[in-house]
Amino acid sequence: MDLKLENKTAFITGSTAGIGYAIAMGLAREGVHVFLNGRTESSVRSAVESLKKELTQAKISGRVADFTDPEQVKRLIGKLPEIDILVNNVGIYAAKTFEETSDADWKAMLEVNLMSGVRLSRALLPEMIQRNWGRILFISSECASLVPEDLIAYSCTKAAMLALSRGLAQTTGGTGVTVNSLLPGSTLTEGAEKFLDDQAASQGVSANEVSDQFFKEVRTTSILGRFLDPREVANTAVYLCSELSSGTNGAAIHIDGGSVPGIL
């Protein structure tokens, strides 16, 4: 299927690994010039080299920025070319009780998870509207609905992303620009793999057993009953970034294996 993305340009925050990297790969396969992003030169360089090795004809570039620092974000925006597709994927979390989560923790998560999308969208959306085509995609989380007790601050930032995404979508009426959100469920990123391995080592069991236990005892509402592969999230993300998704705007789409109960 031709997604009609040839020669578009995309910027994906937090894309040196995990879901962001999988989205970058998916877009690059469709002929998009992809700009990867990470916090350090080494991580960005490594991701760019890895993606170019896998997709030898792909157009891949990198931009370094730490989204906890507004000045770095300002400089980043000044260096970006004309962007057709913005994927606000970067995110951090602190797994702590509500009482243990400090003001500094809250501020860091708000800066990275929410304000990164605010600043980039404010800079890039007007140009998309002027050109009458563009895609902005926010990568939220099932936690925006489930709200685990040890991830209250993180969940608040992910819920705020949904309001931001919907509000921005409402400013695009009558144009070829869309703004949507994805809510992935528990995904087997590098961080999740490390968590499973660490838990397995401490309990003297296999990582698969820890994973099974998680879905039996913690994420009991999951219909899928397993971790998602980042590529499963990326498949829907790439579609929503494409010309073919022109009828979808202001949506919040769950890719959570059925973890969030109900019909809406």
Short mmCIF file of the C-alpha atoms (twelve columns), coordinates in Angstrom:
data_MODEL
# 
_entry.id   MODEL 
# 
loop_
_atom_site.group_PDB 
_atom_site.id 
_atom_site.type_symbol 
_atom_site.label_atom_id 
_atom_site.label_alt_id 
_atom_site.label_comp_id 
_atom_site.label_asym_id 
_atom_site.label_seq_id 
_atom_site.Cartn_x 
_atom_site.Cartn_y 
_atom_site.Cartn_z 
_atom_site.pdbx_PDB_model_num 
ATOM 1   C CA . MET A 1   0.000   0.000   0.000  1 
ATOM 2   C CA . ASP A 2   1.334   3.413   -0.991 1 
ATOM 3   C CA . LEU A 3   0.965   5.765   1.983  1 
ATOM 4   C CA . LYS A 4   1.904   8.734   -0.242 1 
ATOM 5   C CA . LEU A 5   4.732   9.870   2.034  1 
ATOM 6   C CA . GLU A 6   7.587   9.949   -0.475 1 
ATOM 7   C CA . ASN A 7   9.823   13.015  0.064  1 
ATOM 8   C CA . LYS A 8   8.009   14.224  3.188  1 
ATOM 9   C CA . THR A 9   10.170  15.301  6.134  1 
ATOM 10  C CA . ALA A 10  9.588   14.113  9.701  1 
ATOM 11  C CA . PHE A 11  11.010  15.043  13.089 1 
ATOM 12  C CA . ILE A 12  10.548  12.486  15.869 1 
ATOM 13  C CA . THR A 13  11.484  13.382  19.426 1 
ATOM 14  C CA . GLY A 14  13.091  10.715  21.603 1 
ATOM 15  C CA . SER A 15  13.711  8.452   18.644 1 
ATOM 16  C CA . THR A 16  17.075  6.783   19.269 1 
ATOM 17  C CA . ALA A 17  15.345  3.699   20.711 1 
ATOM 18  C CA . GLY A 18  12.003  2.104   21.473 1 
ATOM 19  C CA . ILE A 19  8.744   3.323   19.959 1 
ATOM 20  C CA . GLY A 20  10.328  6.471   18.508 1 
ATOM 21  C CA . TYR A 21  12.987  4.474   16.675 1 
ATOM 22  C CA . ALA A 22  10.381  2.026   15.357 1 
ATOM 23  C CA . ILE A 23  8.302   4.936   14.019 1 
ATOM 24  C CA . ALA A 24  11.416  6.408   12.415 1 
ATOM 25  C CA . MET A 25  12.111  3.103   10.681 1 
ATOM 26  C CA . GLY A 26  8.533   2.816   9.479  1 
ATOM 27  C CA . LEU A 27  8.516   6.328   8.037  1 
ATOM 28  C CA . ALA A 28  11.941  5.887   6.450  1 
ATOM 29  C CA . ARG A 29  10.690  2.759   4.660  1 
ATOM 30  C CA . GLU A 30  8.009   4.956   3.090  1 
ATOM 31  C CA . GLY A 31  10.576  7.363   1.668  1 
ATOM 32  C CA . VAL A 32  10.349  10.019  4.372  1 
ATOM 33  C CA . HIS A 33  13.441  12.046  5.251  1 
ATOM 34  C CA . VAL A 34  13.567  11.310  8.975  1 
ATOM 35  C CA . PHE A 35  15.238  13.463  11.614 1 
ATOM 36  C CA . LEU A 36  16.046  11.415  14.705 1 
ATOM 37  C CA . ASN A 37  16.446  13.024  18.118 1 
ATOM 38  C CA . GLY A 38  18.195  12.138  21.351 1 
ATOM 39  C CA . ARG A 39  19.867  13.817  24.306 1 
ATOM 40  C CA . THR A 40  23.469  13.123  23.340 1 
ATOM 41  C CA . GLU A 41  25.578  13.231  20.192 1 
ATOM 42  C CA . SER A 42  26.652  9.637   20.696 1 
ATOM 43  C CA . SER A 43  23.123  8.252   21.026 1 
ATOM 44  C CA . VAL A 44  21.909  10.152  17.966 1 
ATOM 45  C CA . ARG A 45  24.943  9.157   15.886 1 
ATOM 46  C CA . SER A 46  24.547  5.507   16.856 1 
ATOM 47  C CA . ALA A 47  20.820  5.498   15.988 1 
ATOM 48  C CA . VAL A 48  21.409  7.217   12.638 1 
ATOM 49  C CA . GLU A 49  24.139  4.715   11.729 1 
ATOM 50  C CA . SER A 50  21.974  1.769   12.796 1 
ATOM 51  C CA . LEU A 51  19.000  2.928   10.738 1 
ATOM 52  C CA . LYS A 52  21.155  3.647   7.685  1 
ATOM 53  C CA . LYS A 53  22.677  0.183   7.953  1 
ATOM 54  C CA . GLU A 54  19.238  -1.428  7.967  1 
ATOM 55  C CA . LEU A 55  17.766  0.846   5.276  1 
ATOM 56  C CA . THR A 56  20.688  1.677   3.015  1 
ATOM 57  C CA . GLN A 57  18.721  4.020   0.732  1 
ATOM 58  C CA . ALA A 58  16.965  5.866   3.558  1 
ATOM 59  C CA . LYS A 59  17.343  9.587   4.187  1 
ATOM 60  C CA . ILE A 60  18.258  9.855   7.868  1 
ATOM 61  C CA . SER A 61  19.574  12.831  9.848  1 
ATOM 62  C CA . GLY A 62  19.924  13.614  13.541 1 
ATOM 63  C CA . ARG A 63  19.307  16.503  15.924 1 
ATOM 64  C CA . VAL A 64  20.487  16.607  19.539 1 
ATOM 65  C CA . ALA A 65  18.360  18.249  22.235 1 
ATOM 66  C CA . ASP A 66  17.635  17.649  25.906 1 
ATOM 67  C CA . PHE A 67  13.991  18.608  26.395 1 
ATOM 68  C CA . THR A 68  14.476  19.378  30.077 1 
ATOM 69  C CA . ASP A 69  16.298  22.524  28.900 1 
ATOM 70  C CA . PRO A 70  14.075  25.115  27.134 1 
ATOM 71  C CA . GLU A 71  17.131  26.858  25.689 1 
ATOM 72  C CA . GLN A 72  18.221  23.673  23.918 1 
ATOM 73  C CA . VAL A 73  14.706  23.321  22.532 1 
ATOM 74  C CA . LYS A 74  14.801  26.894  21.267 1 
ATOM 75  C CA . ARG A 75  18.099  26.249  19.485 1 
ATOM 76  C CA . LEU A 76  16.754  22.990  18.079 1 
ATOM 77  C CA . ILE A 77  13.715  24.702  16.565 1 
ATOM 78  C CA . GLY A 78  15.985  27.253  14.928 1 
ATOM 79  C CA . LYS A 79  17.953  24.469  13.214 1 
ATOM 80  C CA . LEU A 80  15.058  22.370  11.930 1 
ATOM 81  C CA . PRO A 81  14.224  22.429  8.219  1 
ATOM 82  C CA . GLU A 82  10.661  22.552  6.905  1 
ATOM 83  C CA . ILE A 83  8.869   19.748  8.750  1 
ATOM 84  C CA . ASP A 84  5.805   17.972  7.348  1 
ATOM 85  C CA . ILE A 85  5.408   15.423  10.144 1 
ATOM 86  C CA . LEU A 86  6.026   16.010  13.845 1 
ATOM 87  C CA . VAL A 87  5.898   13.047  16.217 1 
ATOM 88  C CA . ASN A 88  5.970   14.127  19.871 1 
ATOM 89  C CA . ASN A 89  7.278   10.903  21.362 1 
ATOM 90  C CA . VAL A 90  9.911   11.876  23.940 1 
ATOM 91  C CA . GLY A 91  8.985   10.989  27.500 1 
ATOM 92  C CA . ILE A 92  10.374  10.317  30.951 1 
ATOM 93  C CA . TYR A 93  8.844   8.894   34.112 1 
ATOM 94  C CA . ALA A 94  9.577   8.399   37.791 1 
ATOM 95  C CA . ALA A 95  7.985   5.311   39.358 1 
ATOM 96  C CA . LYS A 96  7.358   6.590   42.886 1 
ATOM 97  C CA . THR A 97  4.507   6.967   45.328 1 
ATOM 98  C CA . PHE A 98  2.626   10.268  45.198 1 
ATOM 99  C CA . GLU A 99  4.290   11.360  48.457 1 
ATOM 100 C CA . GLU A 100 7.771   10.517  47.166 1 
ATOM 101 C CA . THR A 101 7.328   12.364  43.854 1 
ATOM 102 C CA . SER A 102 9.028   15.738  44.330 1 
ATOM 103 C CA . ASP A 103 8.311   19.071  42.705 1 
ATOM 104 C CA . ALA A 104 11.496  18.544  40.696 1 
ATOM 105 C CA . ASP A 105 10.123  15.208  39.414 1 
ATOM 106 C CA . TRP A 106 6.855   16.859  38.401 1 
ATOM 107 C CA . LYS A 107 8.643   19.740  36.695 1 
ATOM 108 C CA . ALA A 108 10.975  17.446  34.740 1 
ATOM 109 C CA . MET A 109 8.113   15.278  33.476 1 
ATOM 110 C CA . LEU A 110 6.018   18.307  32.532 1 
ATOM 111 C CA . GLU A 111 8.955   19.865  30.657 1 
ATOM 112 C CA . VAL A 112 9.807   16.732  28.704 1 
ATOM 113 C CA . ASN A 113 6.465   14.986  28.234 1 
ATOM 114 C CA . LEU A 114 4.193   17.985  27.728 1 
ATOM 115 C CA . MET A 115 6.100   21.196  27.075 1 
ATOM 116 C CA . SER A 116 8.285   19.600  24.386 1 
ATOM 117 C CA . GLY A 117 5.130   19.075  22.334 1 
ATOM 118 C CA . VAL A 118 3.809   22.527  23.198 1 
ATOM 119 C CA . ARG A 119 6.969   24.290  22.009 1 
ATOM 120 C CA . LEU A 120 7.485   22.240  18.867 1 
ATOM 121 C CA . SER A 121 3.831   22.414  17.836 1 
ATOM 122 C CA . ARG A 122 3.736   26.172  18.429 1 
ATOM 123 C CA . ALA A 123 6.710   26.558  16.097 1 
ATOM 124 C CA . LEU A 124 5.733   24.070  13.371 1 
ATOM 125 C CA . LEU A 125 1.922   23.987  13.228 1 
ATOM 126 C CA . PRO A 126 1.440   27.490  11.725 1 
ATOM 127 C CA . GLU A 127 3.780   26.587  8.843  1 
ATOM 128 C CA . MET A 128 1.891   23.335  8.231  1 
ATOM 129 C CA . ILE A 129 -1.411  25.220  8.100  1 
ATOM 130 C CA . GLN A 130 0.088   27.764  5.711  1 
ATOM 131 C CA . ARG A 131 1.251   24.937  3.390  1 
ATOM 132 C CA . ASN A 132 -2.139  23.214  3.821  1 
ATOM 133 C CA . TRP A 133 -0.604  19.856  4.771  1 
ATOM 134 C CA . GLY A 134 0.931   18.415  7.893  1 
ATOM 135 C CA . ARG A 135 0.716   15.740  10.545 1 
ATOM 136 C CA . ILE A 136 1.276   16.113  14.280 1 
ATOM 137 C CA . LEU A 137 1.139   12.968  16.383 1 
ATOM 138 C CA . PHE A 138 1.392   12.799  20.169 1 
ATOM 139 C CA . ILE A 139 2.504   9.522   21.741 1 
ATOM 140 C CA . SER A 140 0.551   9.423   24.982 1 
ATOM 141 C CA . SER A 141 0.037   6.256   27.055 1 
ATOM 142 C CA . GLU A 142 -2.564  3.902   28.440 1 
ATOM 143 C CA . CYS A 143 -1.547  5.454   31.765 1 
ATOM 144 C CA . ALA A 144 -3.553  8.536   30.799 1 
ATOM 145 C CA . SER A 145 -6.606  6.367   31.502 1 
ATOM 146 C CA . LEU A 146 -5.367  3.634   33.842 1 
ATOM 147 C CA . VAL A 147 -3.288  5.900   36.160 1 
ATOM 148 C CA . PRO A 148 -1.082  3.459   38.114 1 
ATOM 149 C CA . GLU A 149 -0.580  4.604   41.710 1 
ATOM 150 C CA . ASP A 150 3.200   4.788   41.288 1 
ATOM 151 C CA . LEU A 151 2.933   6.807   38.057 1 
ATOM 152 C CA . ILE A 152 0.481   9.569   38.976 1 
ATOM 153 C CA . ALA A 153 2.663   12.453  37.775 1 
ATOM 154 C CA . TYR A 154 3.556   10.653  34.548 1 
ATOM 155 C CA . SER A 155 -0.097  9.824   33.952 1 
ATOM 156 C CA . CYS A 156 -1.091  13.456  34.455 1 
ATOM 157 C CA . THR A 157 1.352   14.579  31.769 1 
ATOM 158 C CA . LYS A 158 0.082   11.920  29.369 1 
ATOM 159 C CA . ALA A 159 -3.538  12.956  29.988 1 
ATOM 160 C CA . ALA A 160 -2.582  16.598  29.392 1 
ATOM 161 C CA . MET A 161 -1.133  15.589  26.024 1 
ATOM 162 C CA . LEU A 162 -4.581  14.392  24.972 1 
ATOM 163 C CA . ALA A 163 -6.142  17.768  25.756 1 
ATOM 164 C CA . LEU A 164 -3.337  19.548  23.933 1 
ATOM 165 C CA . SER A 165 -3.692  17.297  20.889 1 
ATOM 166 C CA . ARG A 166 -7.467  17.719  20.701 1 
ATOM 167 C CA . GLY A 167 -7.235  21.480  21.147 1 
ATOM 168 C CA . LEU A 168 -4.642  21.829  18.390 1 
ATOM 169 C CA . ALA A 169 -6.723  19.656  16.067 1 
ATOM 170 C CA . GLN A 170 -9.599  22.099  16.468 1 
ATOM 171 C CA . THR A 171 -7.421  24.879  15.048 1 
ATOM 172 C CA . THR A 172 -6.843  22.982  11.789 1 
ATOM 173 C CA . GLY A 173 -10.378 23.008  10.394 1 
ATOM 174 C CA . GLY A 174 -10.595 23.395  6.636  1 
ATOM 175 C CA . THR A 175 -6.930  22.517  6.109  1 
ATOM 176 C CA . GLY A 176 -4.961  19.413  5.167  1 
ATOM 177 C CA . VAL A 177 -3.375  19.288  8.622  1 
ATOM 178 C CA . THR A 178 -4.309  16.721  11.280 1 
ATOM 179 C CA . VAL A 179 -3.370  16.312  14.937 1 
ATOM 180 C CA . ASN A 180 -3.933  13.005  16.711 1 
ATOM 181 C CA . SER A 181 -2.781  10.996  19.722 1 
ATOM 182 C CA . LEU A 182 -1.811  7.381   20.278 1 
ATOM 183 C CA . LEU A 183 -2.141  5.643   23.631 1 
ATOM 184 C CA . PRO A 184 0.202   2.627   23.587 1 
ATOM 185 C CA . GLY A 185 -0.040  -0.045  26.216 1 
ATOM 186 C CA . SER A 186 2.873   -1.793  27.918 1 
ATOM 187 C CA . THR A 187 5.515   -2.047  25.205 1 
ATOM 188 C CA . LEU A 188 8.689   -4.118  25.108 1 
ATOM 189 C CA . THR A 189 11.145  -1.263  24.769 1 
ATOM 190 C CA . GLU A 190 14.767  -1.495  25.917 1 
ATOM 191 C CA . GLY A 191 13.714  -0.089  29.292 1 
ATOM 192 C CA . ALA A 192 10.988  -2.705  29.698 1 
ATOM 193 C CA . GLU A 193 13.401  -5.495  28.742 1 
ATOM 194 C CA . LYS A 194 15.861  -4.293  31.392 1 
ATOM 195 C CA . PHE A 195 13.088  -4.171  33.994 1 
ATOM 196 C CA . LEU A 196 12.049  -7.727  33.173 1 
ATOM 197 C CA . ASP A 197 15.640  -8.969  33.245 1 
ATOM 198 C CA . ASP A 198 16.336  -7.242  36.582 1 
ATOM 199 C CA . GLN A 199 13.163  -8.644  38.136 1 
ATOM 200 C CA . ALA A 200 13.943  -12.098 36.769 1 
ATOM 201 C CA . ALA A 201 17.446  -12.012 38.245 1 
ATOM 202 C CA . SER A 202 16.190  -10.879 41.666 1 
ATOM 203 C CA . GLN A 203 13.420  -13.505 41.757 1 
ATOM 204 C CA . GLY A 204 15.411  -16.362 40.259 1 
ATOM 205 C CA . VAL A 205 12.946  -16.889 37.412 1 
ATOM 206 C CA . SER A 206 12.902  -16.209 33.674 1 
ATOM 207 C CA . ALA A 207 11.993  -12.880 32.066 1 
ATOM 208 C CA . ASN A 208 9.028   -14.618 30.404 1 
ATOM 209 C CA . GLU A 209 7.733   -15.663 33.810 1 
ATOM 210 C CA . VAL A 210 8.006   -12.100 35.095 1 
ATOM 211 C CA . SER A 211 6.126   -10.873 32.021 1 
ATOM 212 C CA . ASP A 212 3.356   -13.433 32.509 1 
ATOM 213 C CA . GLN A 213 3.098   -12.508 36.184 1 
ATOM 214 C CA . PHE A 214 2.784   -8.805  35.294 1 
ATOM 215 C CA . PHE A 215 -0.277  -9.409  33.139 1 
ATOM 216 C CA . LYS A 216 -1.838  -11.866 35.588 1 
ATOM 217 C CA . GLU A 217 -1.372  -9.685  38.668 1 
ATOM 218 C CA . VAL A 218 -0.879  -6.050  37.567 1 
ATOM 219 C CA . ARG A 219 -2.225  -5.351  34.064 1 
ATOM 220 C CA . THR A 220 -5.109  -7.771  34.532 1 
ATOM 221 C CA . THR A 221 -7.418  -5.907  32.150 1 
ATOM 222 C CA . SER A 222 -5.198  -6.614  29.136 1 
ATOM 223 C CA . ILE A 223 -6.967  -8.740  26.541 1 
ATOM 224 C CA . LEU A 224 -3.754  -9.338  24.617 1 
ATOM 225 C CA . GLY A 225 -1.976  -10.482 27.771 1 
ATOM 226 C CA . ARG A 226 1.520   -9.616  26.577 1 
ATOM 227 C CA . PHE A 227 3.867   -6.716  25.911 1 
ATOM 228 C CA . LEU A 228 3.481   -4.975  22.573 1 
ATOM 229 C CA . ASP A 229 6.344   -4.908  20.111 1 
ATOM 230 C CA . PRO A 230 7.342   -1.276  19.338 1 
ATOM 231 C CA . ARG A 231 6.706   -2.038  15.668 1 
ATOM 232 C CA . GLU A 232 3.046   -2.754  16.449 1 
ATOM 233 C CA . VAL A 233 2.691   0.784   17.757 1 
ATOM 234 C CA . ALA A 234 4.732   2.187   14.881 1 
ATOM 235 C CA . ASN A 235 2.488   0.607   12.250 1 
ATOM 236 C CA . THR A 236 -0.489  2.694   13.363 1 
ATOM 237 C CA . ALA A 237 1.680   5.762   13.920 1 
ATOM 238 C CA . VAL A 238 2.998   5.634   10.357 1 
ATOM 239 C CA . TYR A 239 -0.531  5.332   8.974  1 
ATOM 240 C CA . LEU A 240 -1.670  8.366   10.983 1 
ATOM 241 C CA . CYS A 241 1.266   10.317  9.574  1 
ATOM 242 C CA . SER A 242 0.241   9.465   6.028  1 
ATOM 243 C CA . GLU A 243 -1.963  11.012  3.360  1 
ATOM 244 C CA . LEU A 244 -4.356  8.081   3.732  1 
ATOM 245 C CA . SER A 245 -5.315  9.120   7.287  1 
ATOM 246 C CA . SER A 246 -6.803  12.459  6.173  1 
ATOM 247 C CA . GLY A 247 -10.203 11.596  7.673  1 
ATOM 248 C CA . THR A 248 -8.797  11.142  11.188 1 
ATOM 249 C CA . ASN A 249 -8.328  14.360  13.184 1 
ATOM 250 C CA . GLY A 250 -8.571  15.100  16.892 1 
ATOM 251 C CA . ALA A 251 -8.609  11.390  17.721 1 
ATOM 252 C CA . ALA A 252 -7.080  9.527   20.662 1 
ATOM 253 C CA . ILE A 253 -6.415  5.992   19.487 1 
ATOM 254 C CA . HIS A 254 -5.643  3.134   21.871 1 
ATOM 255 C CA . ILE A 255 -3.008  0.561   20.952 1 
ATOM 256 C CA . ASP A 256 -3.007  -1.124  24.340 1 
ATOM 257 C CA . GLY A 257 -4.051  -4.698  23.705 1 
ATOM 258 C CA . GLY A 258 -7.387  -3.947  25.359 1 
ATOM 259 C CA . SER A 259 -5.895  -2.844  28.691 1 
ATOM 260 C CA . VAL A 260 -8.262  0.112   29.060 1 
ATOM 261 C CA . PRO A 261 -11.679 -1.465  29.695 1 
ATOM 262 C CA . GLY A 262 -14.924 -0.261  28.141 1 
ATOM 263 C CA . ILE A 263 -16.088 0.572   24.635 1 
ATOM 264 C CA . LEU A 264 -14.831 4.181   24.391 1 
# 
